[in-house]
Amino acid sequence: MDVRAILLIGGKPEASSEHFTGVPLAMLDLLGASLLNRVTHRMHQQGISSIAVISEYDQFPDRNLSPDLRWFKAANGQFWRFAEAVFNDFAQNGAELIVVLRLDSYVTVDYEKLVQFHLDHHSRLTQACDNQGEALDLFVISASRRNDAAFIFRNILGRFRVPPDVFYLDDRRNRLQTIADFRRLALESFTGKTGIEPQGVQIRPGVWVAPGARIHREARIVAPAYIGAYARVRALAVVTRGSVIERNSEIDCGTVIENSTLLPFSQVGAGLDVSFSVVGFRHIFHLQRRVDVEIADERLIDMASTSATVRALSDMFSLALYMPKALLSNLREKKREIPATLPKAIQAAPPSLSTAAAEHQERADRHFAPELMAARRYGNE
Amino acid sequence: MKICLVTAFPPSRRGLNEYGYHIAKELQRDPLLSLTVLADELDSPQPEVEGFDVVRCWSFDKLSNPLRLLKAIRDVKPDVVWFNLLFSTFGNSPVAAFAGLSIPAMMRLSGFYTHVTLHHLMDNIDLGHAGVRFPRAYRVAGRLATRVLLMANSVSVLLPAYRRTLMERYGGENVHFRAHGILSARPETPDFAQRGNPHHRILAFGKWGTYKRLELLIESFAKVHERMPEARLVIAGSNHPKAPGYVESVAERFRDNPYISFTGYVAEEQIPDLFRTASAMVMPYSSATGSSGVAHIACEYGVPIICADIPDFREMGDDERLAIRFYKTGDPGDLADCLCKVIGDLPLMQEMAEQNFSAALRMTMPQIIRQYLRSFDLHKHQRSLEPISRFRRLPGWVPSRSAIFRAATPRWTPWM
């Protein structure tokens, strides 16, 4: 049977938050592989032959992504038209069933069972719900039902021409609305709650290391932790409390990564303390304060190029330009001026003093009425 | 944190011994600090103040002070060496004083973090009034000494104008302004029942004989007493080291005047009684040598202040919002008018007392010392982060980064 899939990234108004610095959460690596990668891999394993991805964003480089994946970047406003067109294309090219999935959450799906359910119930349209009964943006549509599909796409997966059959999954849905959800998903995956397996070898209980990762012998990795492929942890660095270091990331000497995620190609400078944060694309997002800060100083947080060639070339240029650059910056360096006069705020009288004086003045000016008497309520005076 | 405090220290009676004592007392309260007082040697053996680790390792007017202090500091190995200084702390002879003032720079060169609390500047002292024979030569030497003092890691001065002078005229960089403080943790609420009851006591307190003279005060007091017979003048304090026998000679001259009393040197424990009962305090100075410690003690007990109109004192009054009545410097008539106005107007006296008391609340010794400690702490952190900051400048392609890091920061421990 020819079963194909359309994966949607973005498209809904609420999807505006489903990204981090312009990269959709579904495309960010989570314990070694992106959710998109995990979903497509599972679909391929379970007999779905062809997959198209319709996204509002550019594709983030991912070597592990299946090469036969068809990628369509839909401009703003054209997203659902693209989805409809791809559906029609699949239908014309012989597809019998088409799975439509919007990647706004992660849930482990047995696609064989889902397809079997659809066939067993002779359904035109099947919608999946998680084990809590919450409806997902996951559908199986018979390819012959183009009008039903068109209706669904035009209503942004919110309304149907005919009520769909409901297929209940065994798992709970993990929403991916914000980067904080993304981080929570990583932590839950360490405890085995999500079905997401870290991509690598478990070198110690709770510590996974992917191939190519380099960890200095004086660095400390405290379980649970994940070190991605070609990541580098230098001397005296500490990775602790469920931290995730994704591929090609680099932690410089003496830095502590605590309860944080370093997204792919991130570089964190020496002697820093990164806590409760997600770092990537020269940004740092603090999970407790919910604040995203762009770091301009590349000595603190930087991002390496996603291309190995560019990385090598930039290192070579940096080597060649190091001395001239250092000379130039020394020549240009200006002495910091310290004002000789103290700022006004420091020179001004403390408010408490002026209040005390003012109060006194007020007291002196006040005249009590001659008949006024005051007595203590519980006193004997 | 280990601190070495270099200061004159009781029972020595040299300049700033009281201020040094109050700094030490406040530092001693902090259980996380280890304090060693490097004090001046006593002329005759006396018991040390209890509860302090005092090493008497330098002497007034001795040229060997730098070497002796260096040895003592090396033995203690402190994190901070804190100097509590006047220009004349280490001696009256110019060579000994200059040698002493070069100690902070030497300590810095030896690798110790050095902080100087400088109570006055030569630029602001009227050397004529101070009884100096060669004022011009002193001025030049003073400027040189100031430059040498600025070689310390950081310098604190007690008036904003001094900071301005050090930065603009001497190009000083690490110069801070810190309030003098009231020498106590808790100021005393003024008790007006003890004042003017039955006499109004006018207090003059200090080390007399140079720019602090008593003639003008006694002359104006005679006029005050004519108008207000209940007024009494209390002259407290001893001679300035440069004017031995001055107070005694004045006391002798007015021995028969029952309205003027001389207390002589006032021990620390007698100060509260002296100030509590004072209706006003007079500072009959001809020039200033910095922020006045006496004015701050008056604030501590909520005593109104009457002071000569000297720019340094005006600035101190404005900055710290003290209640000070200024009289024209050197004018006994104006001083007498001021005294009569304050003592004769009870609401005004109470208002000034309360204002000084409320100013004192803002300048308690714990608050002042906390500012110092904070800056020492900041420097300590800054120093520990400096190698990291330098290391971060290394480009990523440099091989053996980990080895370089370990060599550059041998004692690195993560901030956890």
Interface residues (C-beta under 8 A of the other chain):
Chain A: H216 E218 R234 A235 L236 V238 E250 D252 C253 G254 T255 V256 E258 Q267 G269 A270 G271 D273 R299 L300 D315 M316 S318 L319 Y322 I338 A340 T341 L342 Q347 A349 P350 S352 L353 S354 A356 A357 H360 Q361 A364
Chain B: P160 R163 R164 M167 E168 E173 F177 D319 R321 P347 E351 E354 Q355 S358 A359 L361 R362 L385 I388 F391 R392 R393 P395 G396 W397 R401 S402 A403 F405 R406 T409 W412 P414 W415 M416
